[in-house]
């Protein structure tokens, strides 16, 4: 197989596939960060996480059309407005879902799987009724178009670079919130011992609501980023939900470093194998490898020791 290519061609292939893997890594990280907060810190199995992502994508789509029609002079900056609005809208819906559904199921974590799976079906039907069954796309600003030539044979898309920068920025922000803020201390205290946290005066109900909302808001930002590299449809979130859970579990639930390391490993392996094998075969081999590692190390790559 490799003998069919020259050394320079192989270098270019691996470089291009590696960069494609970095773009996939960025999407995985943005999706997994929100799920790592919800699943890793709260123990809630949110099967509707992909639909919160698509909500952010649809917000970006609406903002794209609005700026293009009514504020064409500001169209170049619409994406930054869309990211903020996507975070707010997805976070607000997350707060509503936590108040109406999730808060009643904290003592029955497996029931959150069924409840959020039903919610995902409801949200998909709402999206289908409002936006139609066909996929939609956004208009990318001119400054995101094109690519940057690194060598004569290697070019990298500008929008892919933007998505990677966004993933790094969001990761840094989540780290600051989780490990350098009072809110993060309260979340980790509740995760360690909910009864003791409640006894020392932490408002566990409000902290849970804000935690779930922030996780959903981060998923909304991931949806905004997703519009830069793909089209949006009512069921598009389901294409990533399995990979996202896989990233979080493989990295170690509740570990931010583990989530990032897991996303990088899975995305790079999948991207490189997709060039030499079919996409489905690459996914199967990646899944089998991850499952094999989890059988040897069920706590994931990085595990947190918690007091119960």
C-alpha positions in Angstrom: 0.0 0.0 0.0 2.7 2.5 1.0 4.9 1.5 -1.9 2.5 3.2 -4.3 3.5 6.7 -2.9 6.8 8.5 -2.8 8.2 9.7 0.6 7.1 13.3 -0.1 3.6 12.2 -1.0 3.3 10.1 2.1 4.5 13.0 4.2 1.9 15.3 2.6 -0.8 12.7 3.1 -0.1 12.2 6.8 0.2 15.9 7.3 -3.2 16.6 5.6 -4.9 13.7 7.4 -3.3 14.8 10.6 -4.7 18.3 10.2 -8.1 16.9 9.3 -7.8 14.9 12.5 -7.1 18.1 14.4 -10.3 19.6 13.0 -12.3 16.5 14.1 -10.4 16.7 17.4 -11.7 20.3 17.9 -15.3 19.3 17.2 -14.9 16.3 19.6 -13.4 18.5 22.3 -16.1 21.2 22.0 -18.8 18.5 22.2 -17.1 16.5 24.9 -16.4 19.5 27.2 -20.1 20.1 27.8 -20.8 16.4 28.3 -17.8 16.1 30.6 -19.3 18.8 32.8 -22.8 17.2 32.8 -21.9 13.5 32.8 -18.5 13.6 34.5 -19.4 16.1 37.3 -23.2 15.4 37.7 -23.6 11.8 36.6 -26.4 12.7 34.3 -26.5 10.7 31.1 -27.7 13.4 28.7 -28.7 11.7 25.4 -30.1 15.0 24.2 -26.6 16.6 24.2 -26.4 16.4 20.4 -29.7 18.3 20.1 -28.3 21.1 22.3 -25.4 21.3 19.9 -27.8 21.5 16.9 -29.8 24.2 18.6 -26.6 26.3 18.7 -26.1 25.5 15.0 -29.6 26.6 14.1 -29.1 29.8 16.1 -26.0 30.5 14.0 -27.9 29.7 10.8 -30.6 32.3 11.8 -28.0 34.9 12.7 -26.3 34.3 9.4 -29.5 35.0 7.5 -30.3 38.0 9.7 -27.0 39.7 9.3 -26.9 38.9 5.6 -30.3 40.5 5.0 -30.4 43.4 7.5 -26.8 44.1 8.6 -24.6 43.3 5.7 -22.0 45.8 6.8 -21.4 43.8 10.0 -21.6 40.3 8.4 -17.9 39.7 8.9 -18.4 39.5 12.7 -21.8 37.8 12.9 -20.2 34.5 13.9 -18.9 35.9 17.2 -22.4 37.3 18.0 -23.9 33.9 17.1 -21.5 32.0 19.5 -22.6 34.2 22.4 -26.3 33.9 21.5 -25.9 30.1 21.0 -24.4 29.7 24.4 -27.3 31.8 26.0 -30.1 30.0 24.2 -28.8 26.5 24.7 -27.9 27.3 28.3 -31.4 28.7 29.0 -33.0 25.6 27.5 -30.6 23.5 29.7 -31.8 25.4 32.8 -35.4 24.7 31.9 -34.7 21.0 31.3 -32.9 20.7 34.6 -35.7 22.3 36.5 -38.5 20.4 34.8 -36.9 17.0 34.4 -33.4 16.3 35.6 -33.7 17.6 39.2 -36.2 14.8 39.9 -33.8 12.1 38.7 -30.5 12.7 40.5 -31.1 9.6 42.7 -31.9 7.5 39.6 -29.1 8.3 37.1 -30.1 5.5 34.7 -33.5 7.1 34.3 -31.9 10.3 33.0 -30.8 8.2 30.0 -34.5 7.4 29.1 -35.7 10.9 29.9 -33.1 12.7 27.8 -33.5 10.2 25.0 -37.2 11.0 24.8 -36.2 14.7 25.0 -33.9 14.3 22.1 -36.7 12.8 19.9 -39.0 15.7 20.9 -36.3 18.3 20.0 -35.6 16.6 16.7 -39.2 16.8 15.8 -39.4 20.4 16.8 -36.4 21.2 14.6 -37.9 19.3 11.7 -41.2 21.2 12.1 -39.6 24.6 12.3 -36.6 24.3 9.9 -37.7 21.4 7.7 -36.1 18.0 7.2 -33.5 19.2 4.7 -30.1 20.2 5.9 -29.2 23.9 5.9 -25.8 25.7 5.8 -24.5 29.1 6.8 -22.7 31.6 4.7 -19.1 31.8 5.8 -17.5 35.3 6.1 -14.9 36.1 3.4 -12.1 36.1 6.0 -12.7 32.5 6.8 -12.6 31.4 3.2 -9.7 29.8 1.4 -6.6 28.1 2.8 -3.1 28.7 3.9 -0.3 27.0 1.9 2.3 25.5 4.2 4.2 23.8 1.4 3.7 23.1 -2.3 1.6 20.0 -1.4 0.1 21.0 2.0 -2.7 23.5 2.5 -4.8 24.0 5.6 -8.3 25.6 5.5 -8.7 28.9 7.4 -12.0 27.9 8.9 -10.4 24.7 10.3 -7.7 26.8 12.0 -10.5 29.0 13.5 -12.3 26.0 14.9 -9.1 24.7 16.5 -8.4 28.2 18.0 -12.0 28.2 19.3 -11.6 24.7 20.8 -8.4 25.8 22.6 -10.1 29.0 23.9 -13.2 27.2 25.2 -11.0 24.5 26.8 -9.0 27.2 28.7 -12.3 28.9 29.8 -13.8 25.6 31.1 -10.5 24.8 32.9 -10.6 28.3 34.6 -14.3 27.8 35.6 -13.8 24.3 36.9 -10.4 24.7 38.8 -9.9 28.4 39.3 -13.4 29.7 40.3 -15.7 29.5 43.4 -18.3 27.8 41.2 -15.9 25.1 40.2 -15.1 24.4 43.8 -18.7 24.1 44.6 -19.3 21.7 41.7 -16.4 19.5 42.8 -17.6 19.6 46.4 -21.0 18.4 45.4 -19.5 15.7 43.2 -17.4 14.5 46.2 -20.2 14.6 48.8 -23.6 16.2 48.1 -24.9 15.9 51.7 -21.8 17.5 53.2 -21.8 20.3 50.5 -25.5 21.0 51.4 -24.7 21.0 55.1 -21.9 23.7 54.8 -24.3 26.1 53.0 -23.7 25.4 49.3 -27.0 25.9 47.3 -26.8 22.5 45.6 -30.0 22.9 43.6 -28.9 26.2 42.0 -25.3 24.9 41.4 -26.7 21.8 39.7 -28.9 24.0 37.5 -26.1 26.3 36.5 -23.8 23.3 35.9 -26.3 21.7 33.5 -26.9 25.0 31.8 -23.2 25.7 31.3 -22.7 22.2 29.9 -25.6 22.7 27.4 -24.3 26.2 26.6 -20.9 24.8 25.7 -22.6 22.3 23.4 -24.4 25.2 21.8 -21.0 26.9 21.1 -19.9 23.5 19.6 -22.9 23.7 17.3 -21.8 27.2 16.1 -18.4 25.8 15.3 -19.9 22.8 13.6 -21.6 25.1 11.0 -18.1 26.2 9.8 -17.3 22.6 8.6 -20.6 20.9 7.9 -24.3 21.4 7.2 -27.0 21.3 9.9 -30.0 19.0 10.0 -32.6 17.9 12.7 -30.7 14.6 13.4 -27.1 15.8 12.8 -26.4 15.8 16.6 -27.0 12.0 16.7 -24.0 11.5 14.4 -21.7 12.8 17.2 -23.3 11.7 20.4 -21.8 8.2 20.5 -18.4 9.5 19.7 -18.8 12.2 22.3 -19.7 9.7 25.1 -16.8 7.5 23.9 -14.4 10.4 24.3 -15.6 11.2 27.8 -15.6 7.6 29.0 -12.3 6.8 27.4 -10.6 9.9 28.9 -12.1 9.3 32.3 -15.4 10.8 33.4 -14.8 14.1 35.2 -11.2 14.6 33.9 -10.7 17.6 31.6 -7.2 16.5 30.7 -8.5 13.0 30.0 -11.2 14.4 27.7 -8.7 16.4 25.7 -6.2 13.5 25.4 -9.0 11.0 24.5 -10.4 13.3 21.8 -7.0 13.8 20.3 -6.2 10.0 20.2 -9.6 9.0 18.8 -9.7 11.8 16.1 -6.2 11.3 14.9 -6.6 7.5 14.7 -9.9 7.8 12.9 -8.7 10.4 10.4 -5.6 8.6 9.4 -7.3 5.3 9.0 -10.1 6.8 6.9 -7.6 7.6 4.1 -6.4 4.0 3.8 -9.7 2.3 4.7 -13.4 3.0 4.4 -14.9 5.5 6.9 -17.0 2.8 8.5 -14.1 0.4 8.9 -12.0 3.2 10.4 -14.8 3.8 13.0 -15.1 0.1 13.8 -11.3 -0.4 14.3 -11.2 2.8 16.5 -14.1 1.6 18.5 -12.6 -1.9 19.0 -9.3 -0.4 20.1 -11.0 1.9 22.6 -13.2 -1.0 24.0 -10.1 -3.2 24.3 -8.3 -0.5 26.3 -11.3 0.1 28.5 -11.5 -3.6 29.3 -7.9 -3.3 30.7 -8.5 0.1 32.2 -12.2 0.7 32.8 -11.7 4.0 34.7 -10.3 5.5 31.5 -7.0 7.2 30.6 -7.3 9.6 33.6 -9.4 8.9 36.7 -10.3 11.1 39.6 -10.2 9.7 43.1 -13.3 10.8 44.9 -14.3 10.4 48.5 -17.8 9.0 49.0 
